[in-house]
Amino acid sequence: MKKENIIGILIYLLVFAVAIIYGFTVLQTHYAHSGIKTVFLYAVYIIVSVLIGVFASGLLNELGHLLGAKTGGYRIMSWCLFYFTIYLNKDGKHKAKFANFDGLTGETKIVPNYEKKENPNPYPYLLYGTVFNVAWIAACIFLFFTFKDNKGFDSDIGYAFLTCAVIASLVLVYNIIPTKLDSTTDGYRLSQIKGDVVGFNDRLAAENAGEILTVNVKKEEETSKKPAKFIPESALNEVCALLAEKKYDEAFSLLNEIDEHQKECSSRVMFETKSQHIFAYIMSKDKKEIDEYYENEVSFSMRRDLANESTMPVIRTYILTAGLLDGSQSEVMLALKKVVRAYKNVPANRRHNELVLFNEALDKVIEAHPKWEELPNYKLYE
């Protein structure tokens, strides 16, 4: 089991333990003095308090990211809170949609805006959410002590604020852990900087930039002083372009290089790296080699994860494995039903290559299964 998975499990166990202890000590004692006299209504009151706490903590965290990014000299590419996302389209206009996110309660995607600031500073972006949540926790505790000694419903208000403080504290602990978890946290982002702000900004640019923004990923004054830093996210973009050009040997070489830098990579980057390796292997090798590779190198857990993911690089890999290696029409169709939404979420600078690669993968499945008549309906067009 990976280190981040172990730490993630420990964090969730901590959350569960705190919830149990808090419920059977503080809340059980409070119930005797509450203005709410039935167990059912008290349970509803606790659930509502928890939901308010989660929402408030998530909102403050993402507002902190938003303000911190503006302060630090970045352009906001998208801002997401519990799937509701405001983003910049290719024309530079703000649009809204519901989309997945890489975070606990939301995600703010940014790129360095060198036109606004020569050396964008990521620290406000990564720290303001924590500062806002600490202020919220302090305010909740103050309000708790203001209301807690009163009787009836005034007491309930005080304990609702205490519950919000507990929830915010747990979110804060999760967010400041400086290691990879099942979502990207501010603590992990801070650990990536390691004094190299330019390299971190290059990583953000490679991860989030599209055609609407020209980003100087390698600044002349920096590259003249030292070799360009290897950026896994940028390398994945290059892998996509190499695969579209059918330069498979170069793609394999670059994917292996990303593997060598896996300590610097999020679990999302490493998952896409493995997915791209599988895709390149199926597209470039003969059937015997592919069968042996799939049997020996692609674990059942990886196959399950491929089926559950909803991004274009993974979908095109999965229709190859499901269609060519497993021969499952139903699994191919389930993956294809996610394509339109997934394609809309592809960064603009990768969109053409992803379209080419998806259509090539689909053609390969169509060729192997000409009787699966619905498949041609899912071809993508620009």
C-alpha positions in Angstrom: 0.0 0.0 0.0 1.3 3.4 -0.9 2.4 5.9 1.7 -0.4 8.4 0.7 -3.0 5.7 1.0 -1.9 4.8 4.5 -1.8 8.5 5.6 -5.3 9.0 4.0 -6.7 6.1 5.9 -5.2 7.4 9.1 -6.7 10.8 8.5 -10.2 9.3 7.9 -9.9 7.2 11.0 -9.0 10.4 12.9 -12.1 12.1 11.5 -14.3 9.1 12.5 -12.8 8.9 16.0 -13.3 12.7 16.6 -16.9 12.5 15.4 -17.6 9.5 17.7 -16.0 11.1 20.8 -17.6 14.5 20.1 -21.0 12.9 19.7 -20.9 10.7 22.8 -19.4 13.4 25.1 -20.1 17.0 24.1 -23.4 16.5 22.2 -24.8 13.9 24.5 -24.2 16.2 27.5 -25.7 19.2 25.5 -28.9 17.3 24.6 -30.1 17.4 28.2 -30.0 21.2 28.1 -31.2 21.6 24.5 -34.4 23.4 23.4 -34.9 20.4 21.0 -36.7 17.7 22.9 -36.9 14.7 20.5 -34.0 12.5 19.4 -35.1 12.8 15.7 -35.2 16.6 15.6 -31.9 16.7 17.5 -30.3 14.4 14.9 -31.6 16.7 12.2 -30.1 19.7 14.1 -26.7 18.0 14.2 -26.8 17.0 10.5 -27.7 20.6 9.5 -24.9 21.9 11.7 -22.4 19.5 10.1 -23.5 20.5 6.6 -23.2 24.2 7.4 -19.8 23.5 8.8 -18.6 21.6 5.7 -20.1 24.2 3.3 -18.7 27.2 5.2 -15.2 25.6 5.5 -15.2 24.7 1.8 -16.4 28.2 0.7 -13.8 30.0 2.8 -11.0 27.7 1.6 -11.9 28.4 -2.1 -12.4 32.1 -1.5 -9.0 32.1 0.1 -7.5 30.4 -3.0 -9.3 33.0 -5.2 -8.1 36.0 -3.3 -4.6 34.6 -2.8 -4.3 33.8 -6.5 -5.2 37.4 -7.4 -2.8 38.8 -4.8 0.0 36.5 -6.0 -0.3 37.5 -9.6 -2.2 34.6 -11.2 -5.1 34.2 -13.7 -8.0 32.1 -12.5 -8.8 29.4 -15.0 -11.7 27.8 -13.0 -13.2 28.0 -9.6 -15.1 25.0 -8.3 -17.1 24.5 -5.0 -18.8 21.2 -4.6 -19.0 20.5 -8.4 -20.4 24.0 -9.2 -17.7 25.4 -11.5 -17.1 28.9 -13.0 -14.5 28.7 -15.7 -13.0 30.7 -18.6 -13.8 29.3 -22.0 -11.5 29.6 -25.1 -12.9 33.1 -25.8 -12.0 34.3 -22.3 -15.6 34.5 -21.2 -16.9 33.2 -17.8 -19.2 30.2 -18.0 -20.7 27.9 -15.4 -21.1 24.1 -15.3 -21.0 21.2 -13.0 -17.7 19.3 -13.1 -15.5 17.0 -11.1 -12.7 18.5 -9.0 -9.4 17.4 -7.4 -9.8 18.5 -3.8 -11.8 17.9 -0.6 -14.5 20.5 -1.2 -13.5 22.3 -4.4 -10.6 23.3 -6.6 -9.3 26.6 -7.9 -7.1 26.2 -11.1 -4.7 29.0 -11.8 -1.8 29.9 -14.1 0.9 32.5 -13.7 0.0 35.8 -15.3 3.3 37.3 -16.2 1.7 40.3 -17.7 0.4 41.3 -14.3 3.4 40.2 -12.2 6.9 39.3 -13.3 7.4 36.7 -10.6 4.0 35.4 -9.4 4.0 34.3 -5.7 2.1 31.1 -5.0 2.2 31.4 -1.2 -0.9 33.6 -0.8 -2.9 31.2 -3.0 -1.8 28.2 -0.9 -2.1 29.9 2.6 -5.1 32.2 2.5 -7.6 29.3 2.6 -5.9 28.1 5.8 -5.9 31.6 7.2 -9.6 32.1 6.5 -10.5 28.8 8.1 -8.4 29.5 11.2 -10.3 32.8 11.5 -13.6 31.0 11.0 -12.7 28.5 13.7 -11.8 31.3 16.1 -15.1 33.1 15.4 -17.1 29.9 15.9 -15.4 29.2 19.3 -16.1 32.8 20.4 -19.7 32.5 19.4 -19.9 29.1 21.2 -18.7 30.6 24.5 -21.1 33.6 23.9 -24.2 31.3 23.7 -23.3 28.0 25.5 -24.4 28.9 29.0 -27.8 30.1 27.9 -30.8 27.8 28.1 -32.9 26.3 25.3 -32.5 27.4 21.7 -29.7 29.9 22.5 -27.7 27.0 23.8 -28.4 25.2 20.5 -27.0 28.1 18.5 -23.8 27.9 20.6 -23.3 24.2 20.1 -24.1 24.5 16.3 -21.1 26.9 16.1 -19.0 24.5 18.1 -19.9 21.7 15.7 -18.9 24.0 12.8 -15.5 24.7 14.6 -14.9 20.9 14.9 -15.7 20.3 11.2 -13.5 23.2 10.1 -10.6 21.9 12.3 -10.8 18.5 10.7 -10.9 20.0 7.2 -7.9 22.1 8.2 -5.9 19.1 9.4 -6.6 17.3 6.1 -5.7 20.3 4.0 -2.3 21.0 5.6 -0.9 17.5 5.6 2.3 17.9 3.4 2.0 14.7 1.5 -0.1 13.1 -1.3 -3.6 12.0 -0.3 -6.6 11.0 -2.4 -7.0 14.6 -3.4 -4.5 17.4 -3.9 -4.2 19.5 -0.7 -2.5 22.9 0.0 0.0 21.1 2.2 1.1 18.9 -0.6 1.3 21.8 -3.0 3.5 23.7 -0.5 5.7 20.7 -0.2 6.1 20.7 -4.0 7.6 24.2 -4.1 10.8 23.4 -2.2 12.1 26.9 -2.7 11.7 26.7 -6.5 8.8 29.0 -7.2 9.7 29.3 -10.9 9.5 25.5 -11.3 6.2 25.4 -9.3 4.7 28.1 -11.6 5.9 26.1 -14.7 4.0 23.1 -13.3 0.8 25.1 -12.8 1.1 26.5 -16.3 1.6 23.0 -17.8 -1.3 21.6 -15.8 -3.9 24.3 -16.4 -3.1 26.6 -19.3 -5.0 26.5 -22.5 -5.1 28.5 -25.8 -6.7 31.6 -24.1 -3.5 32.4 -22.3 0.1 32.5 -23.5 2.3 31.3 -20.7 6.1 31.5 -20.6 6.7 28.0 -19.2 10.5 28.5 -19.5 11.6 32.0 -18.8 14.9 32.9 -20.6 16.5 34.6 -17.6 15.9 31.4 -15.5 16.9 28.8 -18.0 20.1 30.6 -18.8 21.1 30.1 -15.1 20.3 26.4 -14.8 18.8 23.5 -16.8 15.1 23.5 -17.3 13.3 21.6 -14.5 11.5 18.4 -15.5 7.8 19.0 -15.1 5.6 15.8 -15.1 2.4 17.6 -16.1 4.2 19.3 -19.0 5.7 15.9 -20.0 2.2 14.4 -20.1 1.1 17.1 -22.5 4.1 16.2 -24.7 3.3 12.5 -24.5 -0.2 13.3 -25.8 1.4 15.1 -28.8 3.9 12.3 -29.4 1.1 9.7 -29.4 -0.9 11.8 -31.9 2.1 11.8 -34.2 2.6 8.0 -33.6 6.1 8.6 -32.1 5.6 5.7 -29.7 9.3 5.1 -28.8 9.7 8.8 -27.8 6.4 8.6 -25.8 7.6 5.5 -23.9 10.8 7.2 -23.1 9.0 10.2 -21.7 6.6 8.1 -19.7 9.5 6.2 -18.2 11.0 9.5 -17.2 7.8 10.6 -15.5 8.0 7.3 -13.6 11.5 8.2 -12.4 10.0 11.4 -11.0 7.0 9.8 -9.3 8.0 11.2 -5.9 7.2 14.7 -7.3 3.9 13.5 -8.8 0.4 13.4 -7.6 -1.6 10.2 -7.7 -3.6 11.7 -10.6 -0.5 12.3 -12.7 0.9 8.7 -12.0 -2.5 7.2 -12.9 -2.6 9.1 -16.2 1.0 8.0 -16.8 0.1 4.4 -16.4 -3.0 4.8 -18.6 -1.0 6.4 -21.4 1.5 3.6 -21.2 -1.2 1.1 -21.7 -2.7 3.1 -24.6 0.7 3.4 -26.3 1.4 -0.3 -25.9 -2.0 -1.4 -27.4 -1.6 1.0 -30.3 2.0 0.1 -31.2 2.5 -3.6 -30.4 1.3 -6.9 -31.9 -1.5 -8.9 -30.3 0.7 -11.5 -28.6 2.8 -8.8 -26.9 -0.3 -6.9 -25.9 -2.0 -9.9 -24.4 1.1 -10.8 -22.3 1.5 -7.1 -21.2 -2.2 -6.9 -20.2 -2.0 -10.1 -18.3 1.2 -9.5 -16.4 1.5 -5.7 -16.1 -2.1 -4.4 -15.7 -3.4 -5.3 -12.3 -7.1 -5.9 -11.6 -7.2 -2.8 -9.4 -5.9 -0.7 -12.4 -8.5 -2.2 -14.7 -11.2 -1.3 -12.2 -9.8 2.2 -11.9 -9.8 2.6 -15.6 -13.5 1.7 -15.8 -14.4 4.3 -13.1 -12.4 7.3 -14.4 -14.1 9.9 -16.6 -11.2 11.8 -18.3 -10.4 11.6 -22.0 -6.9 9.9 -21.7 -8.4 7.2 -19.5 -11.6 6.7 -21.5 -9.7 6.1 -24.8 -7.4 3.6 -23.0 -10.4 1.8 -21.4 -12.3 1.4 -24.7 -9.2 -0.3 -26.0 -8.9 -2.7 -23.1 -12.6 -3.3 -22.8 -13.2 -3.7 -26.5 -10.0 -5.4 -27.7 -8.8 -7.4 -24.7 -12.0 -8.1 -22.7 -14.4 -8.1 -25.6 -17.1 -6.4 -23.5 -19.5 -4.3 -25.6 -21.4 -3.2 -22.6 -18.3 -1.7 -20.9 -17.3 0.0 -24.1 -20.7 1.6 -24.4 -20.6 2.7 -20.7 -17.3 4.5 -21.3 -18.5 6.1 -24.6 -21.5 7.6 -22.8 -19.0 9.7 -20.8 -17.0 11.0 -23.8 -18.9 14.2 -24.6 -18.6 15.6 -21.1 -15.0 14.5 -20.7 -14.0 16.1 -24.0 -15.5 19.4 -22.9 -13.2 19.3 -19.8 -10.0 18.8 -21.9 -7.6 21.8 -21.7 -7.8 23.7 -25.0 -4.1 23.1 -25.7 -4.7 19.3 -25.7 -8.1 19.1 -27.3 -7.1 18.5 -30.9 -4.7 15.7 -30.0 -7.2 14.1 -27.6 -9.8 14.1 -30.4 -7.3 12.4 -32.8 -6.3 9.8 -30.3 -9.8 9.0 -29.2 -11.0 8.5 -32.8 -8.0 6.3 -33.6 -8.8 4.1 -30.5 -12.5 4.0 -31.5 -11.6 3.0 -35.1 -9.5 0.1 -33.7 -12.4 -1.2 -31.7 -14.8 -0.7 -34.7 -12.4 -2.7 -36.9 -12.3 -5.5 -34.4 -16.1 -5.6 -33.8 -17.9 -4.4 -37.0 -21.2 -5.8 -35.6 -21.2 -3.3 -32.8 -23.2 -0.9 -34.9 -23.6 2.0 -32.5 -19.8 2.7 -32.2 -19.4 5.0 -35.2 -22.0 7.4 -33.7 -19.5 8.3 -31.0 -16.7 9.7 -33.3 -15.7 13.2 -32.3 -15.5 16.2 -34.6 -13.9 19.6 -34.1 
